Amino acid sequence: MAEFIRRRSGIKMPPSKKPFLEGRIRRRIRRAGFKTMDDYCKWLFEEGGLAHDESALLDAVTTNKTDFFRERHHFEFLTNVVLPNIRAVSGGSRRPLLIWSAGCSNGAEPYSLAMICADFARKNLGFDFEILASDISTEVLRTAARSGLYPTTCAGATSCTTPTRTKFASMQI
């Protein structure tokens, strides 16, 4: 099971993660109506169940941790070093900066990137950017795609300082 998950998603499940993996899969087994892990694995890998349950299985083992401005020092580095350097070496190029936010869960990180880049673009005419956000979990993608709205509790993210929250709270992107 761990090797299948690694091959399909890149998520490594070393022996130390066995209790985590078993706990997550046990929930999936119950939801799918099986009594044992062996019954579930037999159905998945021998009876064609994978075609029906692969997305749900991968959703079960993803963590989906996300916050606005998560890892604040990364955003500070982007604001203070990366974007100014890109602007300086671009030579007036009108090509947009392309950013891929992989493993972004419900989208809080790419929204944070968009706020930082939009603020930089307001101060630097001609700067343009595009952000591609993706995640392996189909469930969090469905949730994010439904509305793009976040609960007010997201505004209280500990990784996002009060001045940062205030600055971007009402920004239109």
Backbone torsions as a table, in degrees:
resi	resn	phi	psi	omega
1	MET	NA	-46.2	-179.2
2	ALA	-61.1	-39.7	179.8
3	GLU	-67.4	-39.7	176.5
4	PHE	-60.7	-45.8	-179.5
5	ILE	-61.8	-42.3	178.8
6	ARG	-63.2	-45.2	-178.9
7	ARG	-64.4	-39.8	-175.4
8	ARG	-82.8	-27.7	-172.3
9	SER	-126.3	-17.6	-174.3
10	GLY	84.0	-2.2	179.0
11	ILE	-80.0	119.9	-178.9
12	LYS	-87.3	133.6	178.9
13	MET	-122.1	77.4	179.3
14	PRO	-68.1	168.2	-179.8
15	PRO	-52.0	-32.4	179.7
16	SER	-65.5	-18.9	179.1
17	LYS	-94.5	5.4	-177.0
18	LYS	-56.1	-46.8	178.7
19	PRO	-61.2	-40.2	176.9
20	PHE	-60.7	-50.1	-178.1
21	LEU	-62.0	-46.0	179.9
22	GLU	-62.6	-40.5	178.9
23	GLY	-62.7	-46.0	179.2
24	ARG	-65.0	-41.1	-177.6
25	ILE	-74.3	-33.0	177.2
26	ARG	-57.6	-43.0	176.8
27	ARG	-60.5	-41.3	179.8
28	ARG	-66.0	-39.9	179.2
29	ILE	-60.8	-46.0	179.5
30	ARG	-62.7	-45.3	-179.9
31	ARG	-62.6	-33.2	-179.3
32	ALA	-83.2	-7.7	175.6
33	GLY	89.0	17.8	179.2
34	PHE	-98.5	154.1	-178.7
35	LYS	-90.8	-33.7	-175.6
36	THR	-132.2	161.7	175.2
37	MET	-61.7	-40.0	179.1
38	ASP	-60.8	-43.1	178.8
39	ASP	-61.8	-43.8	-179.1
40	TYR	-64.5	-46.7	-180.0
41	CYS	-63.3	-40.2	178.0
42	LYS	-60.9	-46.7	179.1
43	TRP	-61.3	-45.1	-178.7
44	LEU	-61.8	-53.7	-167.1
45	PHE	-97.0	-16.6	-178.1
46	GLU	-116.7	-23.8	-173.6
47	GLU	-114.7	14.6	175.9
48	GLY	82.6	9.4	-178.5
49	GLY	-65.2	-23.6	-179.0
50	LEU	-58.9	-37.2	179.6
51	ALA	-60.8	-30.6	-178.6
52	HIS	-91.1	-32.2	-165.8
53	ASP	-116.7	1.5	-175.0
54	GLU	-58.6	-47.7	-178.9
55	SER	-61.6	-44.1	179.9
56	ALA	-64.6	-37.7	177.9
57	LEU	-63.8	-47.7	179.8
58	LEU	-66.0	-37.6	175.0
59	ASP	-59.8	-36.7	-177.8
60	ALA	-65.4	-27.3	-176.5
61	VAL	-102.5	-0.6	177.3
62	THR	-87.3	149.1	-174.7
63	THR	-89.2	-38.4	177.0
64	ASN	61.2	38.9	175.7
65	LYS	-78.8	129.2	-179.6
66	THR	-154.7	152.2	174.7
67	ASP	-157.6	154.4	170.1
68	PHE	-69.8	136.2	178.6
69	PHE	54.8	35.3	176.4
70	ARG	-61.2	140.5	-175.2
71	GLU	58.2	63.9	-174.3
72	ARG	-47.0	-38.9	-177.8
73	HIS	-62.1	-28.8	176.3
74	HIS	-66.5	-41.3	-179.8
75	PHE	-70.7	-34.8	175.9
76	GLU	-65.0	-41.2	177.8
77	PHE	-63.7	-43.2	177.0
78	LEU	-59.5	-47.2	-177.8
79	THR	-67.4	-45.0	-170.9
80	ASN	-91.7	-22.2	-175.2
81	VAL	-122.0	-57.9	-170.6
82	VAL	-64.3	-56.9	-176.0
83	LEU	-61.5	-45.3	176.5
84	PRO	-60.8	-38.3	179.1
85	ASN	-68.1	-40.9	177.4
86	ILE	-61.5	-43.4	179.2
87	ARG	-62.1	-42.0	-177.4
88	ALA	-66.7	-37.5	-176.4
89	VAL	-94.0	-2.5	-175.8
90	SER	-73.5	-17.0	177.1
91	GLY	60.9	32.5	178.8
92	GLY	78.1	10.5	179.2
93	SER	-58.7	141.8	178.9
94	ARG	-96.6	6.0	178.1
95	ARG	-71.4	137.3	179.8
96	PRO	-73.6	151.4	170.9
97	LEU	-73.3	124.9	-179.8
98	LEU	-101.3	125.2	-177.9
99	ILE	-123.9	133.0	174.4
100	TRP	-113.8	118.6	176.1
101	SER	-101.5	95.9	-177.5
102	ALA	-89.9	147.6	179.3
103	GLY	64.1	44.3	-169.9
104	CYS	-94.5	6.4	177.4
105	SER	54.4	-123.3	-175.6
106	ASN	-86.0	2.5	172.9
107	GLY	103.5	5.4	-178.6
108	ALA	-62.5	-39.5	179.7
109	GLU	-66.5	-48.1	178.0
110	PRO	-64.7	-32.7	173.9
111	TYR	-63.2	-39.1	177.1
112	SER	-62.8	-43.9	176.5
113	LEU	-59.2	-43.3	-179.4
114	ALA	-62.6	-39.3	178.8
115	MET	-64.7	-44.8	179.6
116	ILE	-62.7	-47.4	-177.9
117	CYS	-67.7	-38.4	178.6
118	ALA	-64.5	-39.7	177.7
119	ASP	-64.2	-42.9	177.9
120	PHE	-63.4	-41.1	-179.5
121	ALA	-64.0	-35.2	177.7
122	ARG	-62.6	-31.8	-177.3
123	LYS	-93.2	-10.6	-175.3
124	ASN	-134.0	87.5	-177.7
125	LEU	-54.7	137.9	179.8
126	GLY	92.7	-15.1	177.4
127	PHE	-76.0	130.2	179.0
128	ASP	-135.6	155.7	-178.1
129	PHE	-149.9	156.8	173.4
130	GLU	-135.3	140.9	-179.5
131	ILE	-124.9	127.8	172.5
132	LEU	-105.1	126.4	179.2
133	ALA	-116.9	133.8	-179.0
134	SER	-143.4	159.9	175.4
135	ASP	-155.1	152.9	179.4
136	ILE	-79.2	-22.4	-177.0
137	SER	-81.4	111.6	179.4
138	THR	-66.2	-29.2	-179.4
139	GLU	-66.5	-46.7	179.6
140	VAL	-69.3	-31.5	176.7
141	LEU	-65.9	-40.3	176.6
142	ARG	-62.6	-43.3	-179.9
143	THR	-62.3	-46.5	-179.2
144	ALA	-65.9	-37.6	-176.7
145	ALA	-73.7	-22.9	-177.9
146	ARG	-60.2	-43.8	-174.5
147	SER	-141.3	-29.0	-174.5
148	GLY	71.4	11.3	178.3
149	LEU	-100.3	147.2	-177.2
150	TYR	-122.0	146.4	178.1
151	PRO	-64.5	154.4	-178.5
152	THR	-60.9	-20.8	177.7
153	THR	-63.2	-24.8	178.1
154	CYS	-63.7	-30.3	-179.0
155	ALA	-67.6	-16.8	-179.6
156	GLY	-95.4	15.5	-178.3
157	ALA	-54.1	130.7	-177.3
158	THR	-66.0	-22.5	-179.7
159	SER	-79.9	-7.2	-177.2
160	CYS	-111.1	110.7	-176.9
161	THR	-67.5	158.7	-179.2
162	THR	-56.6	-46.0	178.3
163	PRO	-60.7	-37.3	178.5
164	THR	-65.8	-46.6	178.6
165	ARG	-59.2	-45.1	-178.9
166	THR	-62.1	-43.8	-177.2
167	LYS	-62.6	-41.1	-172.6
168	PHE	-103.5	-3.0	-173.5
169	ALA	-55.9	-37.4	-175.9
170	SER	-116.0	15.7	-177.4
171	MET	-66.6	136.1	173.5
172	GLN	-94.8	125.4	-178.9
173	ILE	-103.5	NA	NA
